[in-house]
Amino acid sequence: MIWCSGWELAAAVSNAGGLGIIGSGSMYPEVLRTHIQKCKLATQHNFAVNVPLLYPNIEQLIQIIIEEKVPIVFTSAGNPNTWTSHLKASGIIVVHVVANLKFAQKSVQAGVDAIVAEGFEAGGHNGREETTTICLIPELAAAISIPIIAAGGIASGKAMAAAFALGAEAVQIGSRFVASVESSAHAAFKDKVVNSQAGDTLLSLKKLTPVRLLKNDFFNQVYEAESNGASVSELQTILGKARAKKGMFEGDMINGELEIGQVSATIKTILPAAEIVSEIWNEFQNTIKHLSEIK
């Protein structure tokens, strides 16, 4: 949810009964502090911060999170051993994002409280194995005992119910909230998401960090380069700097990097976050009730 989930969206989701998450991957340390403080003022409920562990100012981010007494941290894109014990020593619940069994087991060994199991349908940073959510969740549920939060391809109550049937105890939803009123994504990006069709996203940049992208001129450059066997350095040159900010935050739909999940093809409306939470929860409950009545 880089560039899309600041304090407004996190607070709105928490106020609606979910757990809002501030995406710190696009934030300088003091910007993160501001978002945390504003979120505290906007909600009396718990919220979380997602921290990519490969972030260059990770030490400062962690210190700010501890100082501001953030109750829950979702770590991603790095080794959970590095910061889990430090965060837990400060009374913080730690959840780590994984895309395969190997890293789920490493996360358990690191002492995390739960894991997010993210199938390759997901937007943003992704797993190289291209394991789908429907395959990943039961594999992990059979092998580990800590709670599993399913992610990737979930934007409805029916999908949430399916994740629970597979062994998850919660779901993490990103793409659906990109197309929310409180999302900090640019209006042009939100419009592109709700107008996207099946097949409009593809997992790309696997030689760097795998990321699912909406197709545009930038994507076409990447696709052509990868098809021709481009090296890591060549792909880094094409990617450049601040490409995601240019697309998702500043609204350059031609040359920007547009990260979104495969489920974007099913998202057709931009709604307040509270309405999205309510729709998903009500459909989840109705689906569970319907399934329980099947003879």
Secondary structure as UniProt FT lines:
FT   TURN            2..4
FT   HELIX           7..15
FT   TURN            16..17
FT   STRAND          20..23
FT   HELIX           24..26
FT   HELIX           29..42
FT   STRAND          47..52
FT   TURN            53..54
FT   TURN            56..57
FT   HELIX           58..67
FT   TURN            68..69
FT   STRAND          72..76
FT   TURN            80..83
FT   HELIX           84..89
FT   TURN            90..91
FT   STRAND          93..98
FT   HELIX           101..110
FT   STRAND          114..118
FT   TURN            120..121
FT   STRAND          124..125
FT   TURN            128..129
FT   HELIX           133..141
FT   TURN            142..143
FT   STRAND          148..151
FT   HELIX           157..166
FT   STRAND          170..172
FT   HELIX           175..178
FT   TURN            181..182
FT   HELIX           187..194
FT   TURN            198..199
FT   STRAND          201..204
FT   TURN            206..207
FT   STRAND          211..214
FT   HELIX           217..227
FT   TURN            228..229
FT   HELIX           232..239
FT   HELIX           243..244
FT   HELIX           245..249
FT   TURN            253..255
FT   HELIX           262..266
FT   HELIX           273..293
//
